[in-house]
Amino acid sequence: MTTGTTPALVPDFDDEAAGRKLAIICSKGNLDMAYPALVLANAALGEGVETHLFFTFWGFDMIIKARMGDLKFTMLGNTATHLPQGLGGLPGMTAMATHRMKKQIADLGVPEVPEFLDQIVASGGHLWACRMSADMMHLTREELYDGVEDIINAADFIEKTTEAQLLFI
């Protein structure tokens, strides 16, 4: 007698990292949006997962040499701070919030963005810059972090990350 149910799919956990890929699209350059991508990329590389980061729009701040070491955190418009929104607009609040967040990150032993990118590249991670964003911002390859492999278009990124798990941050 059949019950009409389909047998459950059971994943095979043998050599679970083999052939796995992770593609992370970094679209924001705020301090609080840079770290999730970097932490996830680092964790994936530690598990042997092929990892690609694609920097687009404001995510370019993470890889522009002149800006990457000075990312900011603002409370303004960020309801997750659980503070009155009006405080975020006061002079000096962005600098104070940025300083506090950087201290908390450093206290955990997590590297700053440029050093984190160095670590990701040294671990075999791939960094790609978006062609359209580079053109819109009039950026050249020389203005970008040296670990960026190339400026490519979205179709090239999709091709390089075929069958990858995709995260948009």
PLY file of the C-alpha trace (Angstrom):
ply
format ascii 1.0
element vertex 169
property float x
property float y
property float z
element edge 168
property int vertex1
property int vertex2
end_header
0.00 0.00 0.00
1.38 3.43 -0.92
0.66 6.52 1.11
1.16 8.97 -1.72
4.00 10.77 0.04
7.32 11.47 -1.55
10.36 10.20 0.33
12.25 12.92 2.19
15.36 14.28 0.55
18.30 13.68 2.83
21.39 15.81 2.21
24.73 14.07 1.82
27.11 15.57 4.37
30.19 13.70 3.14
32.82 16.26 2.14
30.19 18.97 2.46
32.40 21.90 1.30
33.57 20.23 -1.92
32.24 22.14 -4.90
30.34 24.66 -2.80
30.36 28.33 -3.76
29.22 31.47 -2.00
28.59 34.73 -3.82
28.07 37.86 -1.73
26.87 41.09 -3.30
28.09 44.03 -1.19
25.80 46.95 -1.95
26.29 49.13 1.13
29.42 50.80 2.48
28.33 51.62 6.01
30.45 50.15 8.78
27.53 48.07 10.07
26.84 46.68 6.58
30.45 45.91 5.68
31.11 43.48 8.51
28.30 40.98 7.83
29.68 40.34 4.34
33.27 40.12 5.54
32.47 37.83 8.46
30.39 35.50 6.27
33.07 35.42 3.56
35.75 34.64 6.12
33.64 31.88 7.68
32.91 30.32 4.28
36.60 30.34 3.35
37.41 28.71 6.68
35.02 25.90 5.73
36.66 25.47 2.32
33.84 27.14 0.37
34.85 29.02 -2.80
33.90 32.62 -2.03
33.28 35.63 -4.28
32.40 39.18 -3.21
30.91 41.60 -5.74
31.06 45.28 -4.73
28.40 47.49 -6.26
26.93 50.95 -5.66
27.72 52.16 -2.12
29.48 48.88 -1.36
32.34 50.38 -3.37
33.29 52.35 -0.25
34.62 49.05 1.13
37.18 48.80 -1.70
38.00 52.42 -2.61
41.49 52.96 -1.18
40.70 56.52 -0.06
37.54 55.47 1.85
37.89 51.84 2.95
39.62 52.64 6.23
37.11 55.31 7.20
33.66 53.72 6.93
30.99 55.31 9.11
28.07 54.13 11.22
25.07 56.38 11.62
22.11 56.01 13.91
19.98 58.23 11.68
17.28 56.13 10.07
18.53 52.99 11.82
15.71 51.90 14.13
17.76 48.91 15.30
19.77 51.23 17.56
16.65 51.47 19.77
17.39 55.14 20.43
15.31 58.19 19.54
15.87 58.92 15.84
16.34 62.64 16.48
19.63 61.91 18.29
21.17 60.66 15.07
20.85 64.08 13.46
22.75 65.92 16.18
26.25 67.15 15.32
28.92 64.65 16.23
26.59 61.67 16.65
27.86 59.82 13.57
31.46 60.26 14.73
30.57 59.07 18.23
28.56 56.07 16.99
31.33 55.14 14.54
34.00 55.37 17.24
31.95 53.24 19.61
31.22 50.56 17.00
34.88 50.41 15.90
35.93 49.98 19.53
33.43 47.17 20.07
34.65 45.41 16.92
38.30 45.84 17.92
37.56 44.56 21.44
36.37 41.32 19.83
39.66 40.99 17.97
38.02 41.50 14.57
40.26 43.33 12.08
39.37 46.63 10.47
37.97 46.51 6.93
41.29 46.79 4.99
42.95 44.09 7.10
39.85 41.89 6.88
39.96 42.17 3.08
43.67 41.23 3.19
42.77 38.15 5.22
39.98 37.16 2.81
42.23 37.49 -0.23
45.06 35.58 1.52
42.55 32.80 2.24
41.63 32.50 -1.44
38.58 34.77 -1.60
37.77 36.55 -4.85
36.91 40.26 -4.92
35.16 41.78 -7.93
34.11 45.37 -8.64
30.94 46.17 -10.58
31.60 47.73 -14.00
28.41 49.82 -14.03
29.07 51.24 -10.56
32.70 51.99 -11.41
31.61 53.80 -14.56
28.89 55.76 -12.73
31.37 56.89 -10.07
34.18 57.51 -12.60
36.49 55.13 -10.71
39.56 53.51 -12.16
41.19 50.21 -11.21
44.06 52.15 -9.58
41.68 53.74 -7.06
40.53 50.34 -5.80
41.96 48.02 -3.18
44.78 45.98 -4.71
43.09 42.66 -3.89
40.22 43.38 -6.29
40.81 40.99 -9.18
39.00 42.99 -11.82
36.13 45.32 -12.67
33.49 43.11 -14.29
29.89 43.41 -15.40
26.99 41.67 -13.68
26.77 38.95 -16.35
30.44 38.06 -15.79
29.83 37.80 -12.05
26.83 35.52 -12.62
29.00 33.35 -14.89
31.82 33.14 -12.33
29.41 32.18 -9.55
27.28 29.60 -11.35
25.57 27.33 -8.80
26.69 29.54 -5.90
24.60 30.34 -2.88
23.85 34.06 -3.28
23.64 36.65 -0.50
22.73 40.28 -1.07
23.96 42.60 1.67
0 1
1 2
2 3
3 4
4 5
5 6
6 7
7 8
8 9
9 10
10 11
11 12
12 13
13 14
14 15
15 16
16 17
17 18
18 19
19 20
20 21
21 22
22 23
23 24
24 25
25 26
26 27
27 28
28 29
29 30
30 31
31 32
32 33
33 34
34 35
35 36
36 37
37 38
38 39
39 40
40 41
41 42
42 43
43 44
44 45
45 46
46 47
47 48
48 49
49 50
50 51
51 52
52 53
53 54
54 55
55 56
56 57
57 58
58 59
59 60
60 61
61 62
62 63
63 64
64 65
65 66
66 67
67 68
68 69
69 70
70 71
71 72
72 73
73 74
74 75
75 76
76 77
77 78
78 79
79 80
80 81
81 82
82 83
83 84
84 85
85 86
86 87
87 88
88 89
89 90
90 91
91 92
92 93
93 94
94 95
95 96
96 97
97 98
98 99
99 100
100 101
101 102
102 103
103 104
104 105
105 106
106 107
107 108
108 109
109 110
110 111
111 112
112 113
113 114
114 115
115 116
116 117
117 118
118 119
119 120
120 121
121 122
122 123
123 124
124 125
125 126
126 127
127 128
128 129
129 130
130 131
131 132
132 133
133 134
134 135
135 136
136 137
137 138
138 139
139 140
140 141
141 142
142 143
143 144
144 145
145 146
146 147
147 148
148 149
149 150
150 151
151 152
152 153
153 154
154 155
155 156
156 157
157 158
158 159
159 160
160 161
161 162
162 163
163 164
164 165
165 166
166 167
167 168
